[in-house]
Amino acid sequence: MDIVNPLIEKYVTELVPPRDPALAAVEEAAQANHVPMVGPLEGQALYVLARTARARTVLEVGSATGYSAIWLARAAREQGGSLVGIELDPSRQAEAERNLAVAGLSDVARIIRGDAFEVLPTLDGQFDLVFLDLVRQLGDEMKLRRLFELCVARVAVGGLLAVDNVLHGGEAVTLNTPGGRAADALNKLIARDPRLVTTFLPMRDGVALSLKIAP
Ligand SMILES: C[S@@+](CC[C@H](N)C(=O)[O-])C[C@H]1O[C@@H](n2cnc3c(N)ncnc32)[C@H](O)[C@@H]1O
């Protein structure tokens, strides 16, 4: 099921200005090698969001080869801040580090190689913006609940949590797959969490955007 009419999605994506060579190269390589990434429309949306929130500290959970990390690290750098990413796949983590270096972001961004469930509890402090981008990779309600808790704990009060792929290709609505049912359970959890005020953006595969209002 298309979340957004493909013609509309194509139209608004084509309105995103041409990317600089470093970002364009990551985008092309990800497309060619079937590496998941947010793509230009959502990449720029994350950038606008981070800039608007004046996020100095950004955490990304699920970095793949660093496409969204580049968008977010650029926004953090504008505020004199930095980005930390987490990526399980060693070759993707290494590629993300290389891509951040080519983009001139090594001084403000690093990608930790490891399992988010193990890395998140070891991180110091809280972040102005947390981007959770491995909902599709889990597809298991109990794991999603745990990961959500670990991520909320990392968001500063007044900060933002963005969770990608929450509509799970529409299966969060049709409920005809385990992944869709897990995404639906996650969405209800996010929507009802008293620590958060949340809106759901039907962009690409769906983004839940939450403001943390209480510890
Ligand atoms: C959707 S991709 C991330 C795309 C990236 N945010 C972008 O837009 O450029 C999700 C990534 O999460 C990674 N991943 C899956 N399970 C993980 C885990 N438990 N801990 C850390 N990373 C994980 C996968 O290897 C994959 O590269």
The ligand as an SDF file (V2000), in Angstrom:
LIG
                    3D

 27 29  0  0  0  0  0  0  0  0999 V2000
   16.7050    1.7540    7.7970 C   0  0  0  0  0  0  0  0  0  0  0  0
   18.3820    1.4420    8.0160 S   0  0  0  0  0  0  0  0  0  0  0  0
   19.0390    3.0100    8.4830 C   0  0  0  0  0  0  0  0  0  0  0  0
   19.0780    4.0160    7.3700 C   0  0  0  0  0  0  0  0  0  0  0  0
   19.7630    5.3200    7.7260 C   0  0  0  0  0  0  0  0  0  0  0  0
   19.1400    5.9320    8.8950 N   0  0  0  0  0  0  0  0  0  0  0  0
   19.6980    6.2950    6.5790 C   0  0  0  0  0  0  0  0  0  0  0  0
   18.6100    6.8290    6.3230 O   0  0  0  0  0  0  0  0  0  0  0  0
   20.7360    6.5260    5.9350 O   0  0  0  0  0  0  0  0  0  0  0  0
   18.4270    0.5670    9.5280 C   0  0  0  0  0  0  0  0  0  0  0  0
   19.8130    0.1280    9.9430 C   0  0  0  0  0  0  0  0  0  0  0  0
   19.7260   -0.3830   11.2790 O   0  0  0  0  0  0  0  0  0  0  0  0
   20.6840   -1.3990   11.4160 C   0  0  0  0  0  0  0  0  0  0  0  0
   20.3000   -2.2280   12.5640 N   0  0  0  0  0  0  0  0  0  0  0  0
   19.4230   -3.2660   12.5990 C   0  0  0  0  0  0  0  0  0  0  0  0
   19.3110   -3.7440   13.8530 N   0  0  0  0  0  0  0  0  0  0  0  0
   20.1350   -2.9910   14.6310 C   0  0  0  0  0  0  0  0  0  0  0  0
   20.4460   -2.9900   16.0160 C   0  0  0  0  0  0  0  0  0  0  0  0
   19.8880   -3.8700   16.8370 N   0  0  0  0  0  0  0  0  0  0  0  0
   21.3290   -2.0700   16.4660 N   0  0  0  0  0  0  0  0  0  0  0  0
   21.8930   -1.1630   15.6250 C   0  0  0  0  0  0  0  0  0  0  0  0
   21.6200   -1.1190   14.2900 N   0  0  0  0  0  0  0  0  0  0  0  0
   20.7540   -2.0110   13.8010 C   0  0  0  0  0  0  0  0  0  0  0  0
   20.6650   -2.1300   10.0800 C   0  0  0  0  0  0  0  0  0  0  0  0
   21.9010   -2.8010    9.8700 O   0  0  0  0  0  0  0  0  0  0  0  0
   20.4130   -0.9840    9.0890 C   0  0  0  0  0  0  0  0  0  0  0  0
   21.6180   -0.5470    8.4950 O   0  0  0  0  0  0  0  0  0  0  0  0
  1  2  1  0
  2  3  1  0
  2 10  1  0
  3  4  1  0
  4  5  1  0
  5  6  1  0
  5  7  1  0
  7  8  2  0
  7  9  1  0
 10 11  1  0
 11 12  1  0
 11 26  1  0
 12 13  1  0
 13 14  1  0
 13 24  1  0
 14 15  1  0
 14 23  1  0
 15 16  2  0
 16 17  1  0
 17 18  1  0
 17 23  2  0
 18 19  1  0
 18 20  2  0
 20 21  1  0
 21 22  2  0
 22 23  1  0
 24 25  1  0
 24 26  1  0
 26 27  1  0
M  CHG  2   2   1   9  -1
M  END
$$$$
